[in-house]
Amino acid sequence: MKKIVIEIGAYNIESALIAQRYGADRVELCSGFAEGGLTPGPGMIKLARKLLSIELYIMIRPREGDFLYTDHEFETMIEDVIFAKNAGADGIVTGLLLADGNVDEKRTRMLVEIAHPMRVTFHRAYDMTNNPYKALETIISTGTTRILTSGQKPDAIQGAGLIAKINEQAAGRIKIMAGCGIKDYNVSEIIKNSGVKEVHLSAKGYTNSKMTFRQPDLFMGTPESDEYMNLLTDGEMIARIVEILKN
């Protein structure tokens, strides 16, 4: 199997370092796991760049929810792109849509130009577009480097057919990266069925909080969430995928 690029979505510095230690090629740095990934804070970005030798991409997403942004939200995104660039990031990850489900070509192009020479990944906002084939051509026209997609399905296994089609349509003009639901037990199948050369996963794991004193009846988030389980990348999952993709 040809070299497959492994990107890990990391939601804290420890996870980013685990991703690097266990063989990932690139980190997508985010905050807000429960929200699907939001822009990380400046301290997190600067420290990640200081500590990582592998590629570092920064999520540019000012809030949870849809990808139709107000003027103020877009101004925030511009400032975040400039900060990431000045901090030495290798790229950004973003996605912008119009109300009708088309790609926001104008704003996407603006962010690509502002980000240069950083590279740009158009994230799974692509999966929310009204026509994946048209959206592909629009994104290519903006100068974006790659598209992250689950093939407009809940996970990349189910969406592998569409991923294969857009990968063929792209014909090397843009990189197509499969993501969502990728595990050690299905990564080979996804690559085989889609033809991609890059995969994205969070390799999600958890670690117990080291707090010895606990307030059982108070919640800083939703009552359904466990206040004393902390998100941490599963390095062993990454290592298994690295080993699988060597063969």
Buried (B, 14 or more C-beta within 10 A) or exposed (E): EEEBBBBBBBBBBBBBBBBBEBBBBBBBBBBBBEEBBBBBEEEBBBBBBEEBEBBBBBBBBBBEEEBBBEEEEBEBBBBBBEBBBEBEBBBBBBBBBBEEEBBBBEBBBBBBEBBEEBBBBBBBBBBBBEEBEEBBBBBBBBBBBBBBBBBBBEBBBBBBEBBBBBBEBBEEEBBBBBBBBBBBEBBBEBBEBBBBBBBBBBBBBEEEEEEEEEEEEEEEEEEEEEBEEBBBBBBEBBBBBBEBBEE
